[in-house]
Amino acid sequence: MITLYHNPQTRSLRIRWLLEELSLEYTLKTVEFVPPVDGKIFTQNTPTGRFPTLVDGEIVLCESGAIAQYLIERYGEARLAPALDSPLRGQYLQWMHFPEGTLNPYINAIQRFKDGLPAVAASLSNELDIAVGYCDHTLSQQPYIVGSAFSGADIMLAVSLLSINLMGLLDEKHHHIAAYFSRLQTRPALNRALQVE
Ligand SMILES: N[C@@H](CCC(=O)N[C@@H](CS)C(=O)NCC(=O)O)C(=O)O
C-alpha cells in the first residue's frame, strides 16, 4: 500500500497529482507544515522529516523527482512517459529534472534573500527569468513540455511554475505558460489533487 505524507503548500502536490493521474490507490496523510527554525531542515512530522514523503512497503522516498520517476516506472504501465527508446526520452528526462535542478534553487534563494538582501534577490530573479523564458519558449512550440502528450515532466514543471507565479515573477511576456496553466487546469486529476481532505 502506498502512503503519501502530504502538505498541499509543498512539492507533495506533485505526487498527489501524479497518484491521481495514475489512478493508484493510496493513503493520504495530510500533515501540518512546521516552518523550519534556525536553518534546521528535515523537521517535518513525516517519516523522513520532509515533504513529500512516499512510503511503498519497504521503500521510503523524499525527493519529488525521484518519487515521480519511481511511480511512473513501477506503476505507469507506459503512461505519462515516452518509452525508453523513444526519441523524446532525453527531453522527458531533462524536463523531469529541470524544475528541481534549475528553477527551484532560484526560488529557494530568492525567498531567502528577498528581505535582507534585496539586490541579491533581484539579480537572482533576473537569472530565473531567463530560465522561465526557456520554458515559455519551449511551450510556444508544443502544448506540453515534452511535445504533444502530457507527461510526468509537466507535473514536475507546473508546480515550480506555480510557485514562481505566486511569487509574482510571471508576467504577460510568459503568455505560453499562462496558456499551459489553462490547459492543465482542465485535468480532473489535478482538480482531485487540489481537494482538501
Ligand atoms: N528537492 C526536494 C525538496 C524537498 C523540500 O524542500 N521540501 C520542503 C517542502 S516543499 C520541506 O519539506 N521543507 C521543510 C524541512 O525540510 O523541514 C524535492 O523535490 O522533494
The ligand as a Gaussian input file, in Angstrom:
#p B3LYP/6-31G(d) Opt

LIG

0 1
 N       14.287000      18.620000      -3.833000
 C       13.316000      18.176000      -2.860000
 C       12.982000      19.354000      -1.953000
 C       12.089000      18.946000      -0.806000
 C       11.757000      20.138000       0.054000
 O       12.474000      21.152000       0.076000
 N       10.664000      20.023000       0.797000
 C       10.232000      21.104000       1.647000
 C        8.767000      21.445000       1.378000
 S        8.465000      21.852000      -0.313000
 C       10.333000      20.705000       3.100000
 O        9.871000      19.636000       3.489000
 N       10.919000      21.620000       3.902000
 C       10.882000      21.569000       5.333000
 C       12.005000      20.856000       6.028000
 O       12.951000      20.375000       5.371000
 O       11.940000      20.818000       7.259000
 C       12.079000      17.624000      -3.577000
 O       11.898000      17.945000      -4.773000
 O       11.311000      16.861000      -2.986000

